[in-house]
C-alpha cells in the first residue's frame, strides 16, 4: 500500500487549498489503493478571503485548523512530516499554497 502526504494550506480556493481538488484527489487515490495522509503548517494566515464577495480582510486564522475543515482530526502539523514515512508528496491547488510560498520566502 502506497502512502502519500497531502499538504494543505487552509480551506477554500481563494486563501487555502481548493476543497474540490482535495476531495477528488483523495477519492481517486483511495480507489487506486493509495492512503492520503494530511498535513498543514501550524501558522496564522495573514489575510482571509470572503469567498462570496471576493474581498480580503485582515482577520487571522490558523492554517492547520482551517485545513482540518477538510481532513478532520486526521491532519497533522507539516513539521512532523518525514520523507521516510511517505512515497510521494501532493500539494493541492488553491491560492493558499501561493500565499504560503510568499510567506516562506519572506522569512
C-alpha positions as CSV (number, residue, x, y, z in Angstrom):
1,X,0.0,0.0,0.0
2,X,1.4,3.4,-1.0
3,X,1.3,6.3,1.4
4,X,1.0,9.8,0.0
5,X,1.4,13.1,2.0
6,X,-1.1,15.7,1.0
7,X,0.0,19.2,2.4
8,X,-3.0,21.5,2.7
9,X,-2.8,25.3,3.0
10,X,-6.1,26.1,4.6
11,X,-9.7,25.7,3.4
12,X,-11.0,27.5,0.4
13,X,-9.6,28.1,-3.1
14,X,-9.1,31.9,-2.6
15,X,-7.0,31.6,0.6
16,X,-6.3,28.0,1.1
17,X,-6.5,24.6,-0.6
18,X,-9.3,24.1,-3.1
19,X,-11.8,21.8,-1.4
20,X,-12.9,20.2,-4.6
21,X,-9.4,19.3,-5.6
22,X,-8.6,17.8,-2.2
23,X,-11.7,15.7,-2.1
24,X,-11.4,14.5,-5.7
25,X,-7.7,13.7,-5.2
26,X,-8.5,11.8,-2.0
27,X,-11.3,9.9,-3.7
28,X,-9.3,8.8,-6.7
29,X,-6.2,8.0,-4.7
30,X,-8.2,5.7,-2.4
31,X,-9.7,4.0,-5.5
32,X,-6.1,3.1,-6.5
33,X,-5.2,1.8,-3.0
34,X,-3.2,4.9,-2.0
35,X,-3.6,6.2,1.5
36,X,-3.5,10.0,1.7
37,X,-2.1,11.4,4.9
38,X,-2.9,15.1,5.6
39,X,-0.5,17.7,6.8
40,X,-0.6,21.5,7.1
41,X,1.6,24.2,8.6
42,X,0.7,25.3,12.1
43,X,0.8,29.1,11.5
44,X,-1.5,32.0,11.2
45,X,-2.8,33.3,7.8
46,X,-2.1,36.9,7.2
47,X,-5.2,37.5,5.1
48,X,-8.6,35.8,5.0
49,X,-10.8,35.9,1.8
50,X,-14.5,36.3,1.8
51,X,-15.3,33.7,-0.9
52,X,-18.8,35.2,-1.6
53,X,-17.8,38.9,-2.1
54,X,-14.1,38.2,-3.2
55,X,-12.9,40.7,-0.6
56,X,-9.9,40.3,1.7
57,X,-9.9,41.0,5.4
58,X,-7.1,41.1,7.9
59,X,-8.7,38.5,10.1
60,X,-6.3,35.8,11.2
61,X,-7.0,32.1,11.1
62,X,-4.7,29.1,11.8
63,X,-3.9,27.2,8.6
64,X,-3.7,23.8,10.4
65,X,-7.2,24.4,12.0
66,X,-8.7,25.6,8.7
67,X,-7.2,22.6,6.9
68,X,-8.9,20.3,9.4
69,X,-12.2,21.5,8.0
70,X,-11.3,19.3,5.0
71,X,-9.3,16.5,6.6
72,X,-10.8,16.3,10.0
73,X,-8.8,15.1,13.0
74,X,-6.5,13.1,10.8
75,X,-4.5,16.1,9.9
76,X,-1.0,16.7,11.4
77,X,1.5,19.5,11.6
78,X,3.7,19.5,8.5
79,X,6.7,19.9,10.8
80,X,6.2,16.2,11.7
81,X,6.3,15.1,8.1
82,X,9.3,12.9,7.1
83,X,10.1,11.7,3.6
84,X,10.9,8.4,5.2
85,X,7.2,7.9,6.0
86,X,5.7,8.5,2.6
87,X,6.1,7.6,-1.0
88,X,5.0,10.9,-2.6
89,X,4.1,14.4,-1.8
90,X,1.0,16.2,-3.1
91,X,0.3,20.0,-2.9
92,X,-3.3,20.6,-3.9
93,X,-4.1,23.8,-5.7
94,X,-5.7,26.9,-4.4
95,X,-4.4,30.4,-3.7
96,X,-3.3,29.4,-0.2
97,X,-0.3,27.5,-1.4
98,X,0.9,30.6,-3.3
99,X,0.5,32.7,-0.2
100,X,2.3,30.1,1.9
101,X,5.2,30.2,-0.6
102,X,5.4,34.0,-0.3
103,X,5.5,33.8,3.5
104,X,8.2,31.3,3.5
105,X,10.4,33.3,1.1
106,X,10.0,36.4,3.3
107,X,11.3,34.6,6.4
